[in-house]
C-alpha cells in the first residue's frame, strides 16, 4: 500500500437501522409522558438528562470508519479512535457470525447505533466489538487483546494485514 490508506465507513445493516429507530420511539414516548405528567420538576430534568447523556455516549462511541495504513489499523468514532499498531497484530482472519454465537455483552451497545463494546464468549474470551453488520467480520488479535470489526472491504483488509504481520 506504500503509505497509503484504505478507509471504509461502517455500513449499517437493516437490523441496526430498525433497532436504532425502534429504540428512539419508546424513549421519546417516555420523555413525553414524563414531561406532561404530574412528576416533580427535578424528576423530569433528571430523566431528560439521563436520556440525553445516553444518546450522547451512544453516538460518541458509535463506530464510524475503519482505516488501514502501513503502520496501524484505526477504528474512528467521535470520542477518539481505537488504534492497533500493525506490528502488534499476531492474527487476522475473516470470521462468520457463528464465531460470535453465545456471546454475552459485558458493556456496550447491543444494536443501537451498531454493536460495540466489550463482549465475551467461550471461543475468544473477552473481546472488543465494533460491528454494524454481520456479513463481513474481521478478527484481529494482539498478544493481549482480541477485536472484531465489520468491513465491507474485508478481503482487502485481511490480505493486507496478513502480508504485513510481524
N, C-alpha and C positions, 0 to 999 in steps of 0.2 A: 504494500500500500504506500510505502515511501512517504511517511509523514503526512499522509492524507487521512481523512477521517471518513467513516461511514456513519451517518446519523439517520436514525429511523424513529419517527414518532410512534408512540404506543397506539395501537388500533383497538378500539372498544368493540367487543362483540355484542350481539343482541342482548344477552343476559346481563351484561354490565349496564347497558343503557336502561333496560327495564328495571333492574334493581335500584339504580340511581333514581329513576323517575318515580318509582313506587315508594321510595324512602322519603322523598320530598313531600309528597301529598299528605301522608299521615302526620308528619311533623308540622306542616303548615296548618292542618286542621286542629291539632292540639294547641298550637300557638293561638289560633283564632278563638278557640273555646276559652283558653286561659285569659286572653285579653278582654273578652266580653263577659266573663263570669264575675261572681262576687268575691273572687280571691283578693287577698290583701295585696296592696301595690307592690311590696317588696318581693312577694312570690312571683308576680308577673315579670318583674325585672330580672329576677334570678333565673326563671325559666327561659326568658328571651336570651339572657347572657349565655346560658348553657348551650342553647341551640346554636347561637352564633359562633361560640368557641368550637363546638363540634364541627360545624361546616368549615370554619377557617382551618382547623387542623386537618380535616379530610382533604381539602383542596391543596393545602400546603405539602402534604406527603404523597399526593397522587402521582404515580409515575407519568412523566410527560414524554421523555425522549431517551432512547438508548443510543450511545455513541461509542464507536470503536476507533482507537488510534494506535499508532505503533507502541505507545507507552502504557495505555490503560484502556479499560472498559469503564465507561461512566454512564450512570443512570441519573438523568436530571429530573428535578422536581422543583417546585417553588421554594421549599425550605432546604436549599442546598442540594448537593449531588453526592451520590454514592459512587466512590471511585475504587476500582480494583486494579492495582498495578499489573501489567502484563506478566512481569517476571514472578509474580506471586501465584499465578494460576497453575495448579497441578493437574486439573482435569476439566475438560469441557466436552459436553456431548448434547445431542438432541435427545429429548425425552418426550414421552407421551403423557397425557393427563392421568393415565393409570398409575404412573410412578408417584403421583401425589395422593392416591387413594388412602383413606384412613388418616389423613392429615387433620390436626386439631389446631385451631387458631389460638396462639398464646396472646398476641396483641396485634391489632391492626384492623384492616377492613376486609370484610368477607363478601365484597361485591359492590359496595357503594363507592363509586368512582374508581373501581378496579379492585383487585385482590392484592393487598400489600401488607407487609409487616412480618412478624415472626410466627412461624408455624412449626409443627413437629409431627413426624410420623416415624414408623419403625425403620423404613429404608434409609432415610437421611438424618435422623435425629432432629435437632433444631436447625432450621434453615430460614433464610430471608427470601420473601416472595415479592416480586414486582411484576404482576401479570394483569393484562386486560383482556386476554382471550387465551383459550387452551389448545389451540391447534398448532402453535409454533413455539414450543417451550425449549429453553436452553438451560442446562445445568452447568454452573461454574463452581468449582471447588478451589479453595486455597488450603494451606496447611491447617487453618483453624476455623474456616467458615465455609458455608455452603449457600449458594444463591440460585434462585430460579427466576428467569425472566421470560417474557414473551417477546417475540420479534418476528415481524413479517418477512424479514430477510435472514432468517435463521441459518440457512445453509452457508451464506457468505460469512456470517459472524463466526460460526463454528469452524469453518475451514480456515479462516484467517488466524483465529486464536490457536488452533491446533498446530498450525505451521510455525507459530512464534512462541510456543510454550518453552519454558526453560528445560 
